[in-house]
Amino acid sequence: MTAFDLARAQFAFTVSFHFLFPAFSIGLASFLAVLEAQWLRTGSGVYANLYRYWLKIFAVVFGMGVVSGLVMSYQFGTNWSVFSDRAGPVIGPLMAYEVLTAFFLEAGFLGVMLFGITKVGRRLHFVATLAVAGGTFISAFWILSVNSWMQTPTGFEMAADGRFMPGPSWVAIIFNPSFPYRLVHTVLAAYLTTAFAVGGVGAWHLLRDAANPGARTMFSMAMWMAAIVAPLQIMAGDAHGINTLAWQPAKVMAMEGHFQSHPHGAPLILFGLPDQARQRVDYAVEVPKLSSLILKHDPDAPLGGLDRVPLADQPPVAIVFWAFRVMVGLGLAMAGLGLWSLVLRLRGRLHASPWLHRAAVAMGPAGFVAVLAGWVVTETGRQPYTVYGLLRTVHSVSPLAAPTVAISLAAFALVYFAVFGMGIVYLLKLMARPPQAHEATLDGIPIRSAGITPAPALDAPQPGAIGEHVA
Amino acid sequence: MTIPAGIDLTVIWAAIIGFAIVAYVVLDGFDLGIGILFPFIPAGPDRDTAMNSIAPVWDGNETWLVLGGGGLLAAFPLAYAIILPALYVPLITMLLGLVLRGVAFEFRWRDAGHRAWWDRAFALGSTLATFMQGAALGGLLQGVRVVGRGYAGGAWDWFSGFSMLTGISLVLGYALLGACWLNWKTAGSLQRRAVAHARRFGVLLLAAIGAVSLATLGLDADYAARWLALPNVLFTAQVPIATVITTALFYRSLSRGHEVQPFFWALALFGLCIAGLGISIWPDVVPMRVTIWQAAAPLRSQVFMLIGAGVMVPIILAYTGWAYWVFRGKVDGAGYH
């Protein structure tokens, strides 16, 4: 392997690990804000307890997101220094805005959110929760703007030495053509990821104790999200796909497995084995004209294929093709589960349907897999470029020797699997514990108060602040 | 775009990046220092208290490091593109160290059975990250090989006696800041132990500052000229004099039993070191190779970011100050964790 391959492997590895955490924390921060708002509004103790329950999980997720994200902010320079030099004048300021408007906001209020429950008033604490939730969204805004600019670069001027310089309008750079679609699609994905994780945890505890009020509430809230957001996400994904067809047709060709052009309506290939060397899909199972219907809203519309793209400019088709099918398949399954839950809810059986709960447990990790698959589609589909059509990935890499990158990649793999592997074990341990009537705050020792508090009526309203132990 | 004559945005941006570095050292130095001191604090309530004294603020502190990196990319992309590959090994090692210590804040509470293990990860990660920050600075000061617009040296060019010295010096310095922080924020046996550490690390740091200063003069005739030639020397000589005076004031305040002032005297020592660093390298951003003007982002990037920084930095300082205020005073045994 060359230093270039290793650098790509290292970036793919570290960004994939990193992306799991913000995908969860963006949704979880908003969920916590809703829980705290509901508690402030209704005074119902079940919300306060759920807030504390998920806050402990949020603390672990957020910590892992921060440290894995720090790695990303330096890797642009350590491993992609030519890209940084060339594109820095355009993307650097956007990333600086991310730090200034999002990272500081999250980090500054996180301490109060986690540990200040008994130190500030309940409204001020709610403000801290909102600030953290807002920060996660603002962060997504800027970094997805950067990513979208790399996919659909606009608003720049090319300097004589090959550097990308900002044009007169930053709006043209920030709101580049794919950004609005990618932002909506990714943020909805983060919400769905959280909804299915929360739903899976709720369902797990309902299977053991269908009367647990915390489990009932979180499962109900999660299934509302699934029923409403999953169909919205399918619509957003469709719009994003049409946008991609306009700006990055080769990516869509790879997603669809279209090696040939179809002047009279392109079929939708459900499954098959893409063979890029011979430029064909073996054993294809197709639905005639459906691809044209989806992408052009006209069954007979012509669609170009990779036969129009030189091999050197094609993305790796098999990876994009399969990742796309994983993402879409999971998206449809999510919408299906949401619909199922809606039907059972209308029949009043949401909390008394073990098969729904089992399905929800099985779908608990679905969001994470779908998010990663979607990320693979868009990033691998951008290849062989870092700045689409203008700067090749192979011309973006740092002048490093292969052994150096090989060792760093091995070190990242070792540390990440050990550290984040343990972190995921801790998350599962926290999730395996049923929500309590007197959920502890973020105390040093987890479940410290669980053993010593008597168990009164489970969802008794709690008069104290959200963080007070009510004995 | 018209910028009033006499205003050089590149200099302003150099000042902002400098400010981010100062803020980082001021804020993250003491919390890394607590990690460095961790092996010298007995397991049990004292360690828990030491950890609790920084748990609510470490994440915000570390964000200044992200601003330093991100700001360098945004304001001086060429410097970012040269420095980061040149310092690949120390920077990647620093990042891995920060991963280890960052997760330990939460993990040690989640797994009592492996708490000793995560405490070791916290100490190792903090020490490694600090040492590599210092070594990276040393590697940069001794000069990196540049051809065209890129780094042209090897992976281990940074490794030298000088960079080992700067690495060790920073470990001593952050340990001093950590000890002073514990003197301020804790009580009882932990505070007494912290004062003893502060006495020890104060002397060690002063010796390290002297060694690094002399070694820097020996690195390159350019550095020596900036410090020793007339009339510069009349100004630059104030820095070592002030360092000695500050150290004396630090010890006086420590022996009078002050709790807050020693921390600020220690910070003043760091301030003098950074001022000395500025004298050595100004106006280069890659020492002896690339000036701030050669590395600067185009005017449009500078203006756009200046608006953001101008609005946001005061707001950030305000709410960061508020967060520190919420957790003011001594950390009690139970802590707020």
Interface residues (C-beta under 8 A of the other chain):
Chain A: A59 V60 G63 M64 V66 V67 S68 G69 L70 V71 S73 Y74 F76 G77 T78 N79 S81 V82 S84 D85 G88 P89 V90 G92 P93 M95 A96 Y97 E98 V99 L100 T101 F103 F104 L105 E106 A107 G108 F109 L110 G111 V112 L114 F115 G116 T118 K119 V120 D161 M165 P166 G167 P168 W170 S398 P399 L400 A401 P403 T404 S408 A411 F412 V415 Y416 V419 F420 M422 G423 Y426 K429 L430 L442 D443 G444 I445 P446
Chain B: D48 N52 A55 P56 V57 D59 G60 E62 T63 L65 V66 L67 G69 G70 G71 L72 L73 A74 A75 P77 L78 Y80 A81 I82 I83 L84 P85 Y88 V89 L91 I92 T93 L95 L96 L98 V99 L100 G102 V103 F105 E106 F107 W109 R110 D111 A112 H114 A121 R149 G150 Y151 A152 G154 A155 A297 P298 R300 S301 F304 M305 G308 A309 M312 V313 I316 Y319 T320 A323 V326 F327 G335 Y336 H337
